[in-house]
Every structure is written in C-alpha cells, then in structure tokens.
Amino acid sequence: MTYGFGGHALETHGLTKSFGTVRAVSDLTFAVPRGSITGFLGPNGSGKTTTLRLILGLAKPTAGVGLIAGAPFSALTHPARTVGAVLDSRSLHPKRTAIGHLGIFASAIGVPDSRADEVLGLVGLADAARRHVGAFSLGMRQRLALATALLGDPEILVLDEPANGLDPEGIAWLRDFLKSFAAGGRTVLISSHLLREIEATVDNLVIVSAGSLVYQGSIEQLRASRPSRILVTVSDPAALALALASNGVTNSQLLPDGRLGVAGSDADTIARVAKEADVTVFGTSHEHVDLEQVFLSMTAGQFAAARPGQVQPGPGYPGHPYGPPPAYGQPNYGQPSYGPSPGYAPTPSYGQPNYGPPPGYVPPPNYGPPPGYGPQPGQSTWDGDRR
C-alpha cells in the first residue's frame, strides 16, 4: 500500500479524533519536510498533543491517518531507530536512577548499554547518571526524557514542550542541539508555547486552532505576509495619510495611540512627503511583527475571555453588566412574604394565663448560671460594643 506525499518525514491526511461529542482534531492535513525543524503551534486545547499521539500510534484516529517516514507507526520495522519522542517527562519512575531508566529502554529497543552513557553525555546529565530521578528538577527530567528519545539514534524527533522547566542556559543549549541534529539531515517536530523560542529555532510552521489547520509553510513566508511598518508621530496623521496616498503609498493606518502606521515605504520618503504636505513629523520608529503577534491574531477567539467591564449581564440584570437587580432597595425588597406562612397559628395554650411549667415543677439542684456569672458589684454592664 502506498502512503503519503512522498519524501516527507511526518505527515497527516484528514486526521480526525473525537472524544464523545468533542472533536479534538478535525480533518487535519500537513507535512513536515525532511531535514527541517518544524514548529507545531497552537493554544492550549487546540489538539496538538492529541495529534502527536495519533501520529505515534498512541491513540486511534476517528478518521484519517498519521504517517512517519511514509508509513503508519505500527508498520515501521525499527520504530525506535526511525522516530524518538518526548510527550511527558513526568512519566519517569522516581525510584530509578537515570542510567537504570535508560538501561531498561536500551534493552527493549535492542541497543547496547553503552548507548545510555552516550546519550546522558549528549544531554548534559553524565554527572547525574546514578542519581534517582525523583530528586531531579523539572529541567533535568526534560533532559532525561530527551535522552530516552535519542537512545535509538533516530532520524526523526517529536518533542512536546521540550523547553518546559529549562532555565535560559538550558533553552539556549536545546536550541543549539536541535539545530545541530537537523543539520545532519534529520528532522524535528517541536510543539511549544514558547513562541519566541520557536521563532529563533524553527524553519517551518504548522499552526492549529480548535483542532484545525490555520497555517502551514516557512517562517519567512509567514513574516512576509505581515510586513513591518514605520510608526510615525505626526502633527496631522490624516493629512499625512492623504499625502502618502497621493504619492502611491496606500497602506497606512491610524493607530489607537494617535500614531500613523505606514507599510511599504521608508522613513526618508515619509519625511519628504510630510514636508511637502506641511505637516510636522515628531519622530518615527520601526515595528517588526514577530511570530507571537501573528500567532495570536491567527488563533484569537478559541478560548476568548471577556475583558473586565465586558461581562454579559445575566437574567434579572437587563442592559447593565454590573449592579443590583431591578427594585433593589425598594420597601420590602427581597422579603415580600416575610413572616408566618399562611394558616399558621400558635398552639392553643400559647400566651394564655398560667402558661409555663406544669404544676408542682421544681428545678433541679444548682439549676441556673454558675456562681459569679453576670456583672460584679461596681462593674459596668457595657461591654465596649464588642461583637
């Protein structure tokens, strides 16, 4: 059977996964080129981890297929030599040493025990080889999980949030390691919310939102689709915009802070046009749209929360998001029928003459408050308004 687009390290075709009535992944199709570092981006709950599990054969798709080196994971002859994955560093056994943990996996995939020492050196954990994993920091656990994925010397790495818990030095190390790994013709698919780190590391992007694909392509193409602008502080933004348009520069926008954003021109041209239009330019600055801004604009709205003051009013609060319900503060508000329920009546003897203890009742000995209870002679009964 023939699969895939041909020549791609990883790919999905119409991949769909539903959990009951919730569709976590919806008709997802993308490809990861060989020899690339591809960023897999999306907000929390967008289906990234579910997609990775489907590709790696850890979950069964509702529809579609995920392929590794042109075949489903279950059809790979040597899975550990083809793909290594890190999905959850918390699954490490706390009572095992790092070298013991790797030794178990080395035996399972058929590589020599010496490979465990090699990968510990690769990830900077050689000195912690015989420490128990339970004493590791989160960053050390991430490195050990990466070492586990590298045991089979795979051609492809699939990493879910690998920088989580790493300090700045560790993040810089990870970036250099992945670039070195891919420089040898190998492939990395890296899922992360560290958008700026992804921007400095990846060649290609796959962006998903609500389980669906919103962008696939190179990072250069994405940047080119959102050109940088020059932000101009000027005495009359509208007059400058009209003057620029008459000179063929039509991509300008008045910003909320009063500046004019101009794309497709340069500072010298803007200054010349402003002088000809007799408007004063107080200053200019360059705005470079980064990946985070583009990412947020593409995925906005999946789990959008109302800003303060924009909460929708509920029942009984028409037209006003905050404040008391109608009629609040009016006489008898909240207690229209306070008092005995209809038909209520006291017992027949209540309030009648001789109401009280039965004849012959005598209190038990020492019945009453303890000695000394109550104000003492000369003591005021006022308690200082204590509550």
N, C-alpha and C positions, 0 to 999 in steps of 0.2 A: 504494500500500500504506500502511496506517495503522500507526504505531508508537506505543508508549509510553503513559504515564499521562496525557499531555496537560498542557502548561504547565510542565513541568519542564525545567531546563537540562541536567541529566545524569541518566541512569537506566540500570539494568541489569535484565535479565529472565532468570532462570535461568542466569546466566553461569557457565560451567564451562570449566576449562582443565586438561588433564592432560599431563604430560611422562612418557611411558612409563607406569610403574606409579604415579607420584607425581601426586596430584591437588592442584595448587596453588590452584585456585579451585573451589569446589563449590556449584553451584546458588545463586549469589549474586544477590539481587534487592534493589535500593534505589533511591531517588530523591533528587536534590539540587534543592531549590526554587530558583526564580529569585530574584535579589536577596539571596542569603544567602551567608554564609561557613560552609562545612561542613567539619568536621574528619574526616579519614579515618584512623582509629587502628587499630593492631594491632601485636603484637610482630614482631620480625624473623622472616621466613619465613612470615608469615601470608597472603601473597598480595596485598599492597597494590600493589606496583609492577607485578606481572603484571596486576592488574585495570585499572590505569591504561593500560597498553599495549594491553589488549584494547579499552577504550573508544576509544582514539585510533587504532585501526586498525593498530597496530604489530605485533600478533600476532593470529592467527586462533583464535577460541574453539573448543573441542571441542563445546560446545553453548551455546545461549542467544545473547543479543545485548546489545551496549552501544550506547547512543544519546546523541547530542549534539544538543540542540535538536530532539528528536523524530525524528532520523534517524541511521543509521549514518554514521560519519565519511566513508566512501567516497562517500556520496550528497550531501555538503554542496557547495553551489555555490561558496561562498567560504570554504574551511576556515580560512585564517589570520585572516579577519575575524570568524569565529564563535568560534574557540577558540585560545588560546595556551597552550603547555605548557612546563614545565621538568621534565625527568626526570633529567638527568645533566649537571651543569656541567663534568664532566671531559672531555666530548667536544669542547671548544673547541680550535681549532688554535693551538698555541703560537706559531707564527711570524707570525700575522696580528695586525694592530692591532685594537683594539676597534671603531673606525669602519669598518675594512675588513671585519671579520667581519659587522657589521650591514649593510653595503652589499650584500654578496652575497645575504643573505636578503631585503633590501628589493627587489632586482631580481627575485628568484624569486617573490615574492608580489605584485608589481606595485604597490608603494608608492613615493613619491618618496624620493630620497636624504636630503632634509631631515628625514624622519621618524627617521632614525638618530640625528641630533643631538638631536632632541626626546626620544627615549626614554633616551639617555645622561644627559640632564639630569634626567629623571624618577627615575632610579635612583642619582643622585649620582656618576656617572662622567664628567662633562663634561671635567674636567681630565685624565683618563686616556685620552681618545679616541684618541690616536696612540701610545699605549704598546703594546708587544707583549703578547699575552695570556699568554705563557709566564712573564712577570715578575709576573703578578697573584697576589695572595693568594687563598686559597680563598673568602673572603668577597667579594672583587672579582669572582671568576668567577661566584659565585651572582648577583650584581647584573647582570652582563653577560648571563647566561642569562635572567634575568627581563626584561631589556631586549629580548632577541630575541623572547620570547613576546609582548611588548607592541607589536611593530612593526605588526601588522595592526589595532591598536586593537580587540581582540576583545571580545565580550560575556561570554566565559567564560574563566577562568584555571584551569588544572590544574597544581598545583605539588607536586612530590615532594621533601620535606625541604628547603624553600627557605631555612630559617634555618641550615642546616648551615654552619659556618665563620664566621658573623656574630658580631661582638662584641656586648655588651649594647646599645650605641647602635644598631648595625645592626638588632638584633632589634626594638627599640622603633620604629625607622623602618619596618621591614617591617610591623609590626602596624598602625601608623597608615596606611600606604599601602593595605593590603588593606581596611581599614575604609572609607577614602575611595573606593576602587574599587567596593566593594559598595554604598555609599550612593547611587550614581548608578543603581541598579537592575541592576547587573551581578552576576556570580556567581563565587565562588571555591570550588574543592575543593582542600583542602590536606592532604597526608599528612605526618605528622611523628611523631617520638618525643619531642619536647619538649612533654610533656603539660601542664605548667603554662602554657607559652606558648599552646598551643591553647586552654586554658581561658579565657585572657584575650582571645582573638581571635574564636572561632567562635560561631555561633548554633545550629548543628545538628551532630549527630554521627552518624557511621557507624562502628561498631566491629566488627572482624572478628577471628577467631581460627581458625587452621588452615584458612583459605580459606572459612570460613562466617560468615554474619552472626550477631552476638550482640546488637547493639542498633542501633536507628535511631530518631532523634527529636531533640527540642530538648534543649539542655543544662540548661534549667530543669526539664524533666520528669525527667531523669536525677538531678539533685540532689534533687528532691522524693522520688524513690524510695528515697533513702538519707538519712533525716532526721538532723539534727545531734543530739548528745547532750550532757547535762551529766554530767561525771565528778565523782563525789563521793568524797572521802576521809572515811571514817566509822569509828567505833569498832566497829560491828557491821553489816557490809553485809547479811547475811542478814536481820537483824531489820528493817532499813530497807526492804529489798525487800518483805517481807511487809506492812509498814505501808503502803507505797505502793500495793501491790496492793489492799489493803482500801479505799483511797481512790480506786480506779479507774485508777491508773497502773500498767499491767501490763507495759510494755516496759522492763524493767531487766535488766541482765546483769552478773554478777561478772567482772571483768577479771583477767588473769593477775597484774597488779601489786597486786591487792587492792582496787582502787577499784571503785565501783559505777557503771556507765554507765546513765543514765536518759534515755529519749527520751519525748517527748510531755508534758513538764512544764516547769516553770521553777524557778529557784533558790529563790524565796520559798516556793513550795508544798513543795518538798523540805525546806527548813529547818523549816517549820511541822510537817510530818508527823514529821520526825525528833525534834523537841522533844516531840511528843505520845507518841512511842514510847520516849522516854527514852534515845535514842542520841545520841552526840556527833558533830557534823559538824566536821571539822578544816579543810575547805576544799573549794571547787568550782571547776571550770574548764569552759569550753565547748569542745566538739570539733566542728569543722566538717569534714565529709567532703569532700575535694577530688576532682577528676577523676582524679588519679593513683591514689588508693586504690580508687576504683570500677573504673577501667580494669584494675588488677592483679587485682582479685577476679573480673572477667569473663573475663580471658584466662589466668588461672593454670592451669598444667598442660600447656600446649602443648609447652614445652621445659623442663620442671621438672628441676632438678638436685638430687641428694641432698645434704643438708647434711653437714658433717663429722661422722663418727661414725655416719652412716646408710648407709654404702656396703654394698651387698648382698654377702654372702660368696660367693666363687666355689667351684668344685669343690675338694674337699680341705680346706675350711675350714668344716665344719658348725657352725652356731649361733654363730659368732664372726666379726664383720666384720674384725677386725684380729688379728694374732698368727701364730705359726708353725703349720705343718700338724701333724696328729697324728704322734706318735712322734718329733717333733723333739728332739734332744739324747740320744736313746737310743743305746746302744752300736752302732757300725757304721751309724748313721743316714746315709742318702744314699750309702753305698758297700757295699751287701750283697755285691757280687761283685768288689770291687776286687782287682786282681792280674792275673796272666796268664790269658788266656782258656783254656777247657777244651781239652786236647790240645796246648797249647803246649809245646815242648821246645827247648832250645838246640841250636846246631849241634854236630855230633859232636865236634869238637876243642875246644869251649869248656871252659876250665878244666883241660885235660889237660897233662901235662908237655910242656915245650918250646913251649907255646902262645905265639905272638908273631910277630915279623918272620921272614921266611924266612931260611935260612942264607945268609951272605955279604952280608946287607943292611948298607949303610953310609949313615948320614945325610948329607945334602948339606952342603957347607961352610957354616959360620956358622949351622947349624941350632940353634935354641933361643932363649931370651929375649934381648932386647937387653942390651948392657952396662949395668950399673947397676941392672938390674931386681931387685927384692926389697929386704929391709931392708939398710941400710948398717951398717957396724960401729958398735956402740954405740946403734943405733936400736931402739926397742921395736917389736915386731910388732903391738901393739894399736892399732887404728885409731879408738879413741874410740867404738866402736859405731856407726860411720857405716853407713848402709844404702844 
